[in-house]
């Protein structure tokens, strides 16, 4: 019998039209978007369903939008495929997606998590606006090679590994000047491809430090429970049971590299062999194919 884990996407997976079919076919999903509008103070459904894309892509809006859409996909799944939902024994989420995983695992309530996600998105956007910065995807090199590239390209600026996604797919993040030095150095080191990413700024680096205090304040009074199933942390790629430890890891996550490949290997090594990507896009599926080709994979799309 398969051992099932649910995976939730992060920022970058958003697209105009996401959630529209869910809300049309599931009354509970539609209700979630209505509840979200009351909490956020704007019509999230209108933004997700009809755009404009430029607004949806903004960190301030994309984080709440992706979070609510993934929870809505879970509600739809609860109606259409309850057996898989009840059989799930572990979960993880990519960066922002970790909040969805926490709600699914019973650590946080939907309303509380959405309020935190709104503050998180706004604080990260503000930190990004304060320092001209970005992210660059480096394809085809190992971790130690990418770390060496960061060391060479950094000079007196900030440049750090931000996302360890899968073999040969690592994202670096830092100030614009350092990011601009990466392509030439990476190509000289043998990179297959170097792609600057269309993001607001250098997420998962020290540039996000100003967002930490605001996120910590937002999380301080949020009731948290021990997870009913393991939630693998982005920070150290293992699950945690202590709610206070989870709270600190969610704060730390903003400035720490996302260890997604290590997180997936933890689940595979723990016997998980059937994975569901729940929410917008199919990014996590493509990453898993590079991590473990034998893993079964399903998409519950938005």
Steps between C-alpha positions, in 0.01 A plus 500: 500500500628847407622745762357841404643850550342831398719777355404867469646750250661832579526843345549495124232237435220759481307570179190696407200269512622284784226389739219596262401143417535397864264773617251417224489129583544502879281709732756458781780628274284800402433568868875503572552782248215695666653451846838605363355824359366591844840439662714664229276797428487449123332264251754220473274293273480784246880536503567125465232438237541813286831668588661723398812283489732783609306540825467125560876458448580757769628331816241684710217330309650179362575352843144523637364399158706182478432409862122531466496324162686200641263479797208522255649213300514299822131571564413386148706187553320437829178475299630310197779275634462477879683167521830649380460792736434273797790273400760780487776441757741785434526844339732781392469836326747703298572824689156665518348153445624399845216706648246297302665183627475630858126565464444158344693334783296686765784719629320826414144601419418635153410852617810536717732371229348729237555808719865396549546432128363847417750662738780273374437597136485873578813488718699306239388744229609794718840340565544435129407860412764630743791322327522454120539124485396184318534127448677294235441135414817300429444173315734205459744547789548342844451680831870550570551645151216748551634592843837574336327717237333698780837548663651636178205713389418645842796741534380764751132436436250241623462171313381173654350167401124544547332186363638146475220368279624178339822359351640759261243767587620752758390861542731771630376826641652836581560863408458590133869567435597156634219328307619665179845346549361147535426403135854547367661323798245216498532440126878492534453235775294287260140594580251377241281807541481811717160670530427825688161459670211747484467556875475805725831445676749274674276263693656256749806716563610753762340772282167375640615564859276809540199273440599270787387727786161562338448131434608412853249749641225359278575144608549580869135480602384236251382183676695199375448128561724200449455373142273198455732380219868586436569833327850512354665836568659702218777609738647165603308243289358305796163513681446653845237433766548794737275796402747755639781348296277511191424867568872585510572302184226685309667827601846370411374372164480851350878544503605132469554292186203283404629142518234349275709219352607390849138520619382274218781254564396490866148400397620243247739348755209487748310278258276754327442392141183683391494880484224753433578855385202703620441848360627709211752372247708186455841620617528250786424209270787593267737537796403159640569335163859616537523387865334158476364383164326201662276714721132499409361847441153656474390859441195651667508817295345834569 
